[in-house]
Amino acid sequence: MTIKAATPYLILNGRAEQAIPFYQRALGAKVEALQRFGDVDQSCPAAMKNQVMHAALRVGDALLMMSDGGPSTEALPQNGNVNVALEFDDPDQARACFDALAANGKVVQPLIDAPWGGMFGALGDQFGINWMFNSARAKKA
């Protein structure tokens, strides 16, 4: 067996509609797929019909998937012990995305020059998703 990818799947407890445009602005994400509960199950409760059942967002070469989660996920904690790690080859892009995700969130580790020769930072965004950033350092003039 060969694992071809490990894709983060974000359960947003009814906030996917807000999160999608936020990640589009903050990370340059492109929506590749979007299905609502009402699109696939006409018998679902009226309150769920417009909730996001599944969305796939392309972020560079990576894929993020997300859902509102449905009624069984209402008791999920906002923050977990999972982080989405983003690897950048452009430190300016890393800084811009970091700052955009940090807005209304909580910075855990500001972007620093890390001992392994890269730039590193960590934060929790306004939706309770934890992010880790790693990038090449800016070239010194």
C-alpha positions in Angstrom: 0.0 0.0 0.0 1.2 3.5 -0.9 -0.2 6.6 0.8 -0.5 9.2 -1.9 -1.5 12.2 0.3 -2.6 13.2 3.8 -5.2 15.9 3.5 -6.4 18.0 6.5 -10.2 17.9 6.9 -11.4 20.8 8.9 -14.7 20.4 10.8 -15.9 24.0 11.3 -19.1 23.5 13.5 -21.4 25.5 11.2 -18.8 28.2 10.2 -17.6 26.9 6.8 -19.6 29.5 5.0 -17.5 32.2 6.8 -14.3 30.2 6.6 -14.2 29.6 2.8 -13.9 33.3 1.8 -11.5 33.9 4.7 -9.1 31.2 3.4 -9.6 32.5 -0.1 -8.3 35.9 1.0 -5.8 34.8 3.5 -4.2 31.9 1.6 -5.2 32.4 -2.0 -7.3 29.3 -1.8 -9.4 28.2 -4.8 -12.7 26.3 -4.3 -12.5 23.1 -6.3 -15.7 21.5 -4.8 -18.6 22.6 -2.7 -21.6 20.5 -1.7 -24.3 21.5 0.7 -26.3 18.9 2.7 -29.5 19.9 0.8 -27.7 19.2 -2.6 -27.4 15.5 -1.7 -30.2 14.8 0.7 -33.5 16.6 0.1 -34.9 15.0 3.3 -32.3 16.6 5.6 -33.6 19.1 8.2 -34.4 22.6 6.8 -31.8 24.1 9.1 -29.0 22.0 7.5 -30.0 22.4 3.8 -27.5 25.3 3.2 -24.8 24.0 5.5 -21.6 22.9 3.8 -21.4 19.1 3.7 -18.1 19.0 1.9 -15.7 21.6 0.4 -12.3 21.2 -1.2 -10.0 24.2 -1.4 -6.7 24.2 -3.4 -4.0 26.1 -1.6 -0.9 26.1 -3.9 -0.2 22.4 -4.5 -2.0 21.3 -1.3 -5.6 20.5 -0.7 -7.7 21.5 2.4 -11.1 19.9 2.9 -13.8 21.1 5.2 -17.3 20.7 6.4 -19.8 22.3 8.8 -19.9 18.8 10.3 -23.6 18.3 10.7 -25.6 17.8 14.0 -23.4 15.1 15.4 -20.3 17.4 15.6 -22.0 20.3 17.6 -20.2 19.2 20.7 -16.7 19.1 19.2 -14.1 21.4 20.8 -13.1 24.5 18.9 -9.4 23.6 19.1 -7.8 20.3 19.0 -4.3 18.9 19.0 -3.9 18.9 15.2 -2.2 21.6 13.3 -2.2 22.2 9.6 1.5 22.7 8.6 2.1 25.0 5.6 5.5 25.0 3.8 6.4 28.1 1.8 9.2 28.8 -0.6 8.6 32.6 -0.4 9.1 34.2 3.0 7.1 37.3 2.0 4.1 35.1 1.0 4.5 33.2 4.3 4.4 36.5 6.3 1.4 37.8 4.4 -0.6 34.6 4.9 0.5 34.4 8.6 -0.7 37.9 9.2 -4.0 37.3 7.4 -4.7 34.1 9.4 -3.7 35.8 12.7 -6.3 38.6 12.3 -8.9 37.9 14.9 -6.9 34.8 15.9 -4.2 34.1 18.4 -0.5 34.0 17.6 1.2 31.1 19.5 4.7 31.7 18.1 5.4 34.8 16.0 7.4 34.2 12.8 11.0 33.8 13.8 14.3 32.8 12.2 14.3 29.1 13.3 17.5 27.2 14.3 17.1 24.8 11.3 17.6 27.7 8.9 14.0 28.4 8.0 11.4 30.8 9.3 8.7 29.4 11.7 5.5 30.5 13.3 2.3 29.1 14.7 -1.2 30.5 15.4 -4.8 29.6 15.9 -7.2 31.3 13.5 -10.6 32.8 14.2 -12.3 29.5 13.5 -10.2 27.5 16.0 -7.9 25.9 13.4 -4.3 25.6 14.4 -1.7 26.5 11.7 2.1 26.0 11.6 4.2 28.0 9.1 7.6 27.1 7.8 9.5 29.0 5.1 12.8 29.6 3.7 14.4 32.8 5.2 14.5 36.0 3.3 17.8 36.4 1.4 20.0 39.1 3.0 21.1 41.9 0.7 
